[in-house]
Amino acid sequence: MPQSMSLVAIVVRDYDEAIGFYVNTLGFELIEDTYQPEQDKRWVTVRPKGGGAFALLLARASNDHQSQYIGDQAGGRVFLFLETDDFWRDYKLYQDRGVTFVREPLKADYGTVAVFEDLYGNRWDLVQYDQSPLKQL
Protein backbone atom coordinates (compact mmCIF):
# COMPACT_ATOMS: atom_id res chain seq x y z
CA MET A 1 0.00 0.00 0.00
CA PRO A 2 1.67 3.26 -1.08
CA GLN A 3 1.76 6.01 1.52
CA SER A 4 3.25 9.48 1.68
CA MET A 5 3.52 12.41 4.06
CA SER A 6 1.26 15.30 3.14
CA LEU A 7 1.11 17.70 6.11
CA VAL A 8 3.01 18.56 9.25
CA ALA A 9 1.19 20.70 11.81
CA ILE A 10 3.15 23.54 13.34
CA VAL A 11 1.65 25.30 16.36
CA VAL A 12 1.42 29.06 15.87
CA ARG A 13 0.27 32.00 18.00
CA ASP A 14 -1.69 33.77 15.27
CA TYR A 15 -2.73 32.68 11.79
CA ASP A 16 -2.09 35.99 10.04
CA GLU A 17 1.35 36.64 11.53
CA ALA A 18 2.36 33.06 10.65
CA ILE A 19 1.06 33.44 7.09
CA GLY A 20 2.99 36.72 6.84
CA PHE A 21 6.24 35.05 7.86
CA TYR A 22 5.97 31.91 5.76
CA VAL A 23 4.58 33.65 2.66
CA ASN A 24 6.24 37.08 2.73
CA THR A 25 9.55 36.24 4.41
CA LEU A 26 10.28 32.66 3.33
CA GLY A 27 8.46 32.96 0.00
CA PHE A 28 6.10 30.02 0.53
CA GLU A 29 2.75 29.91 -1.22
CA LEU A 30 -0.56 29.98 0.62
CA ILE A 31 -2.43 26.85 -0.41
CA GLU A 32 -5.59 27.18 1.68
CA ASP A 33 -7.08 29.44 4.31
CA THR A 34 -10.59 28.24 5.16
CA TYR A 35 -12.61 29.11 8.26
CA GLN A 36 -14.13 26.12 10.05
CA PRO A 37 -17.07 27.53 12.04
CA GLU A 38 -17.89 24.27 13.83
CA GLN A 39 -14.47 24.42 15.54
CA ASP A 40 -13.95 28.20 15.37
CA LYS A 41 -10.58 27.81 13.71
CA ARG A 42 -8.99 28.08 10.29
CA TRP A 43 -7.48 25.41 8.08
CA VAL A 44 -4.33 27.14 6.83
CA THR A 45 -1.73 25.39 4.72
CA VAL A 46 1.45 26.74 3.14
CA ARG A 47 4.28 25.16 1.20
CA PRO A 48 7.52 26.14 -0.47
CA LYS A 49 6.98 27.17 -4.08
CA GLY A 50 7.67 24.14 -6.24
CA GLY A 51 7.60 22.02 -3.09
CA GLY A 52 5.33 19.28 -4.39
CA ALA A 53 2.52 17.82 -2.31
CA PHE A 54 4.07 18.33 1.14
CA ALA A 55 2.79 21.31 3.15
CA LEU A 56 2.67 22.85 6.61
CA LEU A 57 -0.60 23.14 8.49
CA LEU A 58 -0.46 26.36 10.52
CA ALA A 59 -2.37 25.33 13.65
CA ARG A 60 -3.21 28.14 16.07
CA ALA A 61 -2.79 27.06 19.68
CA SER A 62 -6.22 26.67 21.23
CA ASN A 63 -5.26 26.31 24.91
CA ASP A 64 -2.43 26.98 27.36
CA HIS A 65 -1.00 23.48 26.95
CA GLN A 66 -0.61 23.92 23.19
CA SER A 67 0.69 27.48 23.61
CA GLN A 68 3.69 26.29 25.60
CA TYR A 69 5.00 24.49 22.49
CA ILE A 70 4.94 27.49 20.16
CA GLY A 71 8.52 27.88 18.99
CA ASP A 72 9.68 24.68 20.66
CA GLN A 73 8.11 21.97 18.53
CA ALA A 74 11.25 19.82 18.64
CA GLY A 75 12.75 20.67 22.01
CA GLY A 76 15.37 23.02 20.56
CA ARG A 77 16.54 20.67 17.81
CA VAL A 78 16.21 21.36 14.12
CA PHE A 79 12.57 20.63 13.37
CA LEU A 80 12.19 20.99 9.61
CA PHE A 81 14.53 20.82 6.61
CA LEU A 82 14.03 23.27 3.76
CA GLU A 83 15.83 21.97 0.68
CA THR A 84 16.91 24.52 -1.93
CA ASP A 85 18.47 24.30 -5.36
CA ASP A 86 20.59 27.40 -4.68
CA PHE A 87 21.77 27.73 -1.10
CA TRP A 88 23.56 31.07 -1.40
CA ARG A 89 20.67 32.75 -3.22
CA ASP A 90 18.19 31.77 -0.51
CA TYR A 91 20.59 32.36 2.37
CA LYS A 92 21.25 35.94 1.22
CA LEU A 93 17.55 36.56 0.48
CA TYR A 94 16.55 35.37 3.95
CA GLN A 95 19.25 37.47 5.58
CA ASP A 96 17.96 40.50 3.67
CA ARG A 97 14.44 39.73 4.91
CA GLY A 98 15.58 39.58 8.54
CA VAL A 99 15.59 35.82 9.11
CA THR A 100 17.76 34.91 12.11
CA PHE A 101 20.44 32.33 11.38
CA VAL A 102 21.69 30.62 14.54
CA ARG A 103 24.34 28.51 12.80
CA GLU A 104 26.43 29.91 10.00
CA PRO A 105 26.73 28.14 6.64
CA LEU A 106 28.73 24.95 6.69
CA LYS A 107 29.95 22.81 3.82
CA ALA A 108 29.38 19.22 4.93
CA ASP A 109 29.81 15.85 3.23
CA TYR A 110 26.14 15.88 2.17
CA GLY A 111 25.95 19.52 1.02
CA THR A 112 25.73 23.11 2.30
CA VAL A 113 23.60 23.94 5.35
CA ALA A 114 22.77 26.70 7.83
CA VAL A 115 20.26 26.74 10.68
CA PHE A 116 17.65 29.47 10.95
CA GLU A 117 14.72 30.18 13.22
CA ASP A 118 11.16 30.86 12.16
CA LEU A 119 9.22 33.73 13.71
CA TYR A 120 8.58 31.69 16.87
CA GLY A 121 12.03 30.16 17.31
CA ASN A 122 11.55 26.72 15.73
CA ARG A 123 14.81 25.70 14.11
CA TRP A 124 15.08 24.84 10.44
CA ASP A 125 17.93 23.65 8.23
CA LEU A 126 18.30 25.54 4.97
CA VAL A 127 20.11 22.91 2.96
CA GLN A 128 21.33 22.25 -0.54
CA TYR A 129 22.20 18.58 -0.79
CA ASP A 130 24.92 17.41 -3.11
CA GLN A 131 22.63 14.44 -3.61
CA SER A 132 19.23 14.49 -1.92
CA PRO A 133 18.90 11.70 0.65
CA LEU A 134 15.32 11.10 -0.49
CA LYS A 135 16.35 10.66 -4.10
CA GLN A 136 18.52 7.73 -3.05
CA LEU A 137 15.50 5.77 -1.82
N, C-alpha and C positions, 0 to 999 in steps of 0.2 A: 504494500500500500504506500504510494508516494505521499510524502508530507513535506511541508516547508514552513518556515517562520514567516509570519506576515506582519505582526505588530509587536512592539515592546511598549508597555505603559511607563511613562515617566511622570512622577508626581510633581505638580507645579502649584504655585501659589495663586496665580491668576492666568486665565486663558489668554487674554489679550496681550499681557506683557510677554508671555511665553511665545505666542505667535510672532510678536514683534522681534524677539531675539532670533528664533529659528528661521524666520522668513527674511527679515531685513538684515540681520547681522551675518548669519551663516549662509544665506542664500538658498534655503530650502524652499520647496513649493508647498503651499497649503492645499491639501487634497480634499479635506472635508471639514466643515464647521456647522454642525447641525444641533439645534436645541432639542433636548429630550425632556418634554414637560413632565412626564410621569415620574422622572427622577430628579427634576430640576437641575440638570447639568447639560453640558455640551459634549458632543462627540467630535473631537478635534484631532485630525491626523495631519502630519507633515512628513515630508521625506526629502532627501537630497535630490536635486534635479538630476535626472538620468539614473536615479537610484533603484530602478526596478520596482518590484512589488513590495519590498520591505519598507515599513513606515513606523514612525513614533506616534503613539497615542498620548496626547497631552491631557493628563488626568488631574483635574483640580482636586486638591486635598479637601475632603468633606468632613473631617473631624480632627481633633487634636492629635490623635495617634498617627494619622496619615501625615499631618503637618510636620511632625518631628523628622520625617525622612526626606523632606524637600532639600535637595542639594547633597544628600548623603545616601543615595540609592545603593551604593556599593561599598559603604563603610570606608570611604576615602581612597579606594582603589580606582583605577581606570574602569569606567562603566561601559562605555560604548567606543567603537572604533569606526572612524570616518575615513574611508579609503578615497584617495584622490589620484587623478592621473597626472597631476602637476603639483608636487608638494610646495615648491617655492612660490608659485603663483598664489596658492590658497593661504599659505602661511603669511605672506606679506599683506594680502587682502584682509585677512582676519586681524592682523596687527593694526592695520589702518582703521579698521572698524571698532577697535577697542577691546578685542577679545584678549583675555588674560591667559598667557602661556606660563605654566608653572614648571615646565621642564623644557629646556632649550632643544633645538633640533639636534638629532643624533643620527649618524649614519651607522646602521646596524647590519648584521649579516642578511637580514630579510628585506631591508629597505631603509627609507628615511622616515623618522618619526619625531613628533613633539607632542607634549601633553598640554591641553588647554582645559579651561573650566567654562561651563555654560553659565548662564546668568544666575544660577542658584548655587554653583560650586561643584556640581557633578563633574567628574574628570573624564575627558575624552582623549583618545589618541587621534591625531591627524597623521595619517600614514600613507606613504606611497610604497607599496610592496615592489620588490624587484620581480617577484613572481607571487601572485596572490595565493595565500594558503588555501582558499576555497576552490581555486581553479585546479588544484592538484588532486582534488577528490573525485 
